[in-house]
């Protein structure tokens, strides 16, 4: 498998895919029902591989790796530590798999790597001058801690009967529908909070920490300021107003906690041993880390297209971005 089949290197050695950032054939006009159904059922598509993976991990985490709901009624240090360790295990296994193959073993060297440079080991902007160490510290000490706190808080509400927990047997179609709509909800929520934290003073206070990773790797995904983690994991609060099941919370937090790994992999494609490769679905977000003011959404809902913040990787899109930033700068100077 060679890069030239899917993209090329520019004069600076940066990899650019031939593909353009786009959206699946839903929420578009004119409607394309057959194309939409085909996308939903295809691989890659809505269900496979990523959505089904996160739903499956979430279901396993709740039904096999979590204590009964009653245990959350009076959270103890032991329970808190148990949940923290379970979430840490999931992050270590998932993020670590991407990091080990791509950055430690370097199984495909720089093939399909957007930026030829490896994560910085001598930069004062990172803790201990090391990008990976900085990212890992933020991931566990802030990210997994916040994830665990949201889980404990919402399940405490449910365990104390402040909200009613539905029965799966009596609400099977609702249950299945909700867990597979989580990806849509996450996309909408992420776009809204992502736009919000790009405004001052939240950007300077919090989000700039994540954007130190202009050349992201897997561990950059959850490397955020604690304030940003509060916004990011707040996606689970929505379930307080819908007929509730604890699995909704666990799956949503698993989705939020694990999905940043491939999105920040730093590679467009990941090779298999048999010579084939798969799309890591990371190009749109790599462009966001490179240019900052574009591609705020996760990629299912065409929100960036609707609000004029899409960068599809083309020269035309880059020129539109430059004009938008120039106008933004002009207005900022004018309003001083």
Residue pairs with C-beta under 8 A, 6 or more apart in sequence:
1 111
1 271
1 275
1 276
1 277
2 111
3 9
3 15
3 111
3 112
6 17
6 18
6 19
6 112
6 268
6 269
6 277
7 15
7 16
7 17
7 18
7 19
7 112
7 268
8 15
8 16
8 18
9 15
9 16
10 16
13 116
14 114
14 115
14 116
15 110
15 112
15 113
15 114
15 115
15 116
15 268
16 313
17 268
17 283
17 313
19 283
19 313
20 312
20 313
20 314
21 283
21 284
21 287
21 295
21 299
21 310
21 311
21 312
21 313
22 312
23 299
23 300
23 301
23 302
23 305
24 36
24 39
24 45
24 46
24 300
25 32
25 35
25 36
25 38
25 39
26 36
26 39
26 300
27 301
27 302
28 302
38 45
39 45
39 46
40 46
40 47
41 47
42 48
43 49
44 50
44 278
44 279
44 281
46 183
46 300
47 180
49 278
50 259
50 262
50 281
51 180
51 183
54 182
54 183
54 251
54 254
54 255
54 258
54 259
55 179
55 180
55 182
55 251
55 255
57 90
57 254
57 258
58 179
58 247
58 250
58 251
58 252
58 253
58 254
58 255
59 179
59 247
59 250
59 251
61 86
61 90
61 250
61 254
62 246
62 247
62 250
62 251
63 247
65 86
66 83
66 86
66 246
66 250
67 79
67 82
69 155
69 158
69 159
69 165
69 246
70 159
71 79
71 159
72 79
72 152
72 155
72 156
72 158
72 159
73 156
73 159
73 160
75 152
75 156
79 152
80 148
80 152
83 148
83 151
83 152
84 144
84 145
84 148
87 144
87 147
87 148
87 151
87 253
87 257
88 140
88 144
90 254
90 257
90 258
91 139
91 140
91 143
91 144
91 222
91 257
91 258
94 258
94 261
95 139
95 218
95 219
95 221
95 222
95 258
95 261
98 218
98 261
98 262
98 265
99 132
99 217
99 218
99 219
101 107
101 270
102 108
102 217
102 218
102 265
102 266
102 267
102 270
103 118
103 119
103 132
103 217
103 218
107 271
108 267
108 270
108 271
110 116
111 271
112 267
112 268
112 269
112 270
112 271
112 277
113 266
113 267
113 268
114 215
114 266
114 267
114 268
114 283
114 286
114 290
115 215
115 266
117 215
119 130
119 131
119 132
119 215
119 217
120 126
120 129
120 130
120 131
120 215
121 129
121 130
121 131
121 132
122 129
122 130
123 129
123 130
123 131
125 212
126 133
126 134
126 135
126 212
127 133
127 134
127 137
128 134
131 212
131 213
131 215
131 217
131 220
132 217
132 219
134 212
134 223
135 213
135 217
135 219
135 220
135 222
135 223
136 219
136 223
138 209
138 222
138 223
138 224
138 225
139 219
139 221
139 222
139 223
142 224
142 225
142 226
142 229
143 222
143 223
143 224
143 229
143 257
144 222
144 257
146 226
146 229
146 230
146 232
146 233
147 229
147 233
147 253
147 256
147 257
150 233
150 234
150 236
150 249
150 253
151 236
151 249
151 250
151 253
154 236
154 237
154 239
154 240
154 249
155 246
155 249
157 163
157 240
158 165
158 244
158 246
163 240
163 244
164 243
164 244
165 244
165 245
165 246
166 174
166 175
166 243
166 244
166 245
168 175
168 245
171 243
171 245
174 243
175 245
175 247
178 242
178 245
178 248
179 247
179 248
179 251
182 248
182 251
182 252
182 255
183 255
183 300
184 300
184 301
185 235
185 238
185 252
186 235
186 252
186 255
186 256
186 259
186 298
187 297
187 298
187 299
187 300
187 301
187 303
188 301
188 303
189 234
189 235
189 238
190 232
190 235
190 296
190 297
190 298
191 296
191 297
191 298
191 301
191 303
191 304
193 231
193 232
193 234
194 296
194 297
195 296
196 202
196 231
197 203
197 206
197 207
197 228
197 231
198 207
198 292
198 293
198 296
202 227
205 225
205 227
206 224
206 225
206 226
206 227
206 228
207 224
207 225
207 228
209 223
209 224
209 225
209 228
210 220
210 223
210 224
210 225
210 228
211 289
211 292
213 220
213 223
213 264
213 289
214 289
214 290
215 266
215 289
216 264
216 265
216 266
216 285
216 286
216 289
217 264
217 265
217 266
218 261
218 262
218 264
218 265
218 266
219 264
220 260
220 264
220 289
221 259
221 260
221 261
221 263
221 264
222 229
222 257
222 260
224 232
232 256
233 253
233 256
233 257
235 252
235 256
236 248
236 249
236 252
236 253
236 256
239 248
239 249
239 252
242 248
259 298
262 280
262 281
262 282
263 280
263 281
263 282
263 285
263 298
264 282
264 285
264 289
265 280
265 282
266 282
266 286
267 280
267 282
268 279
268 280
268 282
268 283
268 286
269 277
269 278
269 279
269 280
270 277
270 278
270 280
271 277
272 278
281 299
283 313
284 295
284 299
284 311
285 295
285 298
287 294
287 295
287 311
287 313
288 294
288 295
288 296
288 311
291 311
291 318
291 321
293 309
293 321
293 324
293 325
293 328
294 304
294 309
294 310
294 311
294 317
294 321
295 304
295 309
295 310
295 311
296 303
296 304
296 309
297 303
297 304
302 310
304 310
304 311
308 324
310 317
311 317
311 318
311 321
